[in-house]
Amino acid sequence: MTTPTPTDPAAQPVRLIIVDDDPLVRAGLTLMIGGADDIDIVGEGADGTEVAGLVDRLRPDVVLMDIRMPGMDGLTATESLRTRPDAPEIIVLTTFHADEQVLRAIRAGAAGFVLKDTPPARIVDAVRRVAAGDPVLSPAVTRQLMARAAGAGPRTGRDDRADRADRARTRVAALAEREREVAIAVARGRSNAEIAAALYLSVATVKTQVSRILARFGFNNRVQIALLVHDAGLLDDDGTEPAT
């Protein structure tokens, strides 16, 4: 899917659903995003329980979803949606950069997150990027989330982290050498073009390698690759390879 732009008359607008329990937030987002010619807000929801029906009826490309809602929260709705073979991309709305629930949403397959006080132009750009298949996490935020994943959060015990690390190392061991190099570059937050230049590959080859990694592990987005690499201990929190 190519990124639609207002200057491309042949492009189909991105179909977007906004889900937030606060009607003022929904109204504000609609006002901010509605001015973009290449994004069509096709529906709104006030609770996670409404999301499945909205998606079935309206077939959105992207869902912009609050993480904290009464009834069914955005995390549960995200986990449910991303099990579908034709799932829309999901951007979670939050007030925290590295909230534990954001991390869980990313692991479940959300394409990224935006803060509720994000400038309008950046929210519009996030919707466009996610519709085009790109995550909306900067390298700095990716590292922040990976650091949280590696840390001993209040609900994450040492045994849980060790089990996750063991599973990650087993998965990474199945990768070919070039796939491993691409996965590490993805974890550093590099774009396909940057990976291609660093590894002396074509962009098309990098795209193929990334697609193979995603398919091999049943992942939905590049951020999950980054988390796998970090869980396996292939990168330190600062994005460098650990000393051997």
C-alpha positions in Angstrom: 0.0 0.0 0.0 1.5 3.3 -1.0 1.2 6.4 1.1 -1.7 8.5 -0.2 -1.0 12.1 -0.7 -3.3 15.1 -1.5 -1.5 15.7 -4.7 -2.1 12.1 -6.0 -5.7 12.1 -7.4 -5.5 8.3 -8.1 -4.8 7.5 -4.4 -7.6 6.2 -2.3 -8.1 8.1 1.1 -7.0 6.3 4.2 -10.1 5.0 6.0 -9.8 5.9 9.7 -11.9 5.1 12.8 -11.4 7.0 16.0 -12.1 5.3 19.3 -12.0 7.2 22.6 -14.5 7.4 25.5 -14.1 11.2 25.7 -16.4 12.9 23.2 -14.3 16.1 23.4 -11.2 14.1 22.5 -13.0 12.5 19.5 -14.3 15.9 18.4 -10.8 17.4 18.6 -9.2 14.6 16.7 -11.9 14.7 14.0 -11.3 18.5 13.7 -7.5 18.0 13.5 -7.5 15.1 11.1 -10.6 15.9 9.1 -8.9 18.6 7.2 -6.5 16.1 5.4 -7.8 15.4 1.9 -6.2 11.9 1.9 -7.8 10.7 5.2 -11.4 9.8 5.5 -12.8 9.5 9.0 -15.4 6.8 8.5 -16.6 6.2 12.0 -16.2 6.8 15.8 -16.5 4.6 18.9 -16.6 5.3 22.6 -15.6 1.9 23.9 -13.5 -1.1 22.9 -16.6 -3.2 22.7 -17.7 -1.2 19.7 -14.5 -1.7 17.7 -15.2 -5.2 16.2 -18.6 -4.1 14.9 -17.2 -0.8 13.5 -14.4 -2.7 11.7 -16.8 -5.3 10.3 -19.1 -2.6 9.0 -16.7 0.1 7.9 -13.5 -1.7 6.9 -11.0 0.9 8.0 -7.4 0.9 7.1 -6.4 2.4 10.5 -7.9 2.6 13.9 -6.8 5.4 16.2 -7.6 4.0 19.7 -7.4 5.2 23.2 -5.7 2.7 25.5 -7.7 3.5 28.6 -11.5 3.2 28.3 -14.3 1.8 30.5 -15.9 -1.5 29.4 -13.3 -3.0 27.1 -10.0 -1.0 27.1 -7.9 -0.3 24.0 -5.4 -2.9 24.8 -7.9 -5.8 24.9 -9.5 -4.4 21.7 -6.1 -4.3 20.0 -5.2 -7.8 20.9 -8.6 -9.0 19.6 -8.4 -7.1 16.4 -4.9 -8.1 15.5 -5.8 -11.8 15.6 -7.8 -11.2 12.4 -6.2 -12.1 9.1 -7.5 -8.8 7.6 -6.9 -6.6 10.6 -6.6 -2.9 10.3 -3.5 -1.1 11.5 -3.8 0.3 15.0 -2.3 3.4 16.6 -2.8 3.6 20.3 -3.5 7.0 22.0 -1.9 7.5 25.4 -0.6 10.1 27.8 2.7 8.3 28.6 5.8 7.7 26.5 6.6 4.2 27.8 3.5 3.1 29.6 3.3 -0.7 30.3 0.1 -1.0 28.4 1.6 0.7 25.4 4.4 -1.9 25.4 1.8 -4.7 25.6 -0.2 -3.1 22.7 3.0 -3.0 20.6 3.7 -6.7 21.4 0.1 -7.4 20.4 0.6 -5.9 17.0 -0.2 -2.2 17.2 1.8 -0.2 14.7 2.8 2.5 17.2 1.4 5.1 19.4 0.8 8.9 19.6 0.5 11.1 22.7 -2.8 12.9 23.1 -0.9 16.2 23.1 0.9 15.5 19.8 0.7 18.4 17.3 -2.1 17.8 14.7 0.3 17.6 11.8 2.2 14.8 13.4 -1.0 12.8 14.2 -2.0 13.2 10.5 1.5 12.0 9.5 1.3 9.1 11.8 -2.0 7.9 10.2 -0.4 8.2 6.8 2.7 6.3 7.8 0.9 3.5 9.5 -1.5 3.1 6.5 1.7 2.8 4.4 3.0 0.0 6.6 5.6 2.0 8.6 5.6 2.1 12.4 5.2 5.4 14.1 7.9 5.0 16.7 11.1 7.1 16.5 14.4 5.2 17.3 14.5 7.0 20.6 11.0 5.9 21.6 11.7 2.4 20.4 14.8 2.2 22.6 12.7 3.6 25.5 10.1 0.8 25.0 12.8 -1.8 24.7 14.4 -0.6 27.9 11.0 -0.9 29.6 10.7 -4.4 28.2 14.1 -5.4 29.6 13.4 -3.7 33.0 11.8 -5.3 36.0 8.4 -3.6 35.9 6.0 -4.0 38.8 4.2 -6.9 37.1 7.2 -8.5 35.4 9.3 -11.0 37.4 12.8 -12.2 36.7 11.5 -15.6 35.7 9.2 -14.0 33.1 12.0 -12.0 31.6 14.3 -15.1 31.5 11.6 -17.1 29.8 11.0 -14.3 27.2 14.8 -14.1 26.6 15.0 -17.8 26.1 12.2 -17.8 23.6 13.6 -14.8 21.8 17.1 -16.4 21.5 15.5 -19.6 20.1 13.7 -17.6 17.5 16.7 -15.6 16.5 18.8 -18.7 16.2 16.4 -19.7 13.3 17.4 -16.6 11.3 19.9 -16.7 8.5 22.9 -14.5 9.0 21.6 -11.8 6.6 18.2 -11.9 8.3 19.8 -11.4 11.6 21.7 -8.4 10.4 18.5 -6.9 9.0 16.6 -7.6 12.2 19.3 -5.8 14.3 19.2 -2.8 11.9 15.4 -2.7 12.3 15.8 -2.7 16.0 18.1 0.3 15.7 15.1 2.2 14.1 16.7 2.3 10.7 14.5 2.7 7.6 14.7 0.2 4.7 16.8 2.7 2.7 19.2 3.1 5.6 19.5 -0.6 6.1 20.1 -1.1 2.4 23.0 1.5 2.5 24.6 0.0 5.6 24.4 -3.6 4.4 25.1 -2.9 0.7 21.7 -4.3 -0.4 19.0 -3.0 -2.6 15.9 -1.6 -0.9 13.8 -4.3 -2.5 16.0 -7.0 -0.9 15.7 -5.4 2.5 11.9 -5.3 2.1 11.9 -9.0 1.2 14.1 -9.8 4.2 11.9 -7.9 6.6 8.8 -9.5 5.1 10.4 -13.0 5.6 11.2 -12.2 9.3 7.6 -10.9 9.9 6.1 -14.0 8.3 8.5 -16.4 10.0 7.4 -15.3 13.5 3.8 -14.3 12.7 4.6 -10.6 13.5 2.5 -7.7 12.4 5.1 -4.9 12.4 8.7 -3.9 12.6 8.5 -2.9 16.3 7.9 -6.5 17.2 11.1 -7.4 15.4 12.9 -4.7 17.5 11.5 -6.1 20.7 12.6 -9.7 19.7 16.1 -8.5 19.0 16.3 -6.7 22.3 14.7 -9.6 24.3 17.3 -11.9 22.7 20.1 -9.7 24.0 21.4 -8.7 20.6 21.3 -5.0 21.4 21.9 -3.0 24.6 19.4 -0.3 25.6 21.5 2.4 23.7 21.1 0.6 20.4 24.6 -0.9 20.3 25.6 -4.5 20.2 26.7 -5.9 23.5 30.4 -6.6 24.1 31.4 -10.2 23.6 
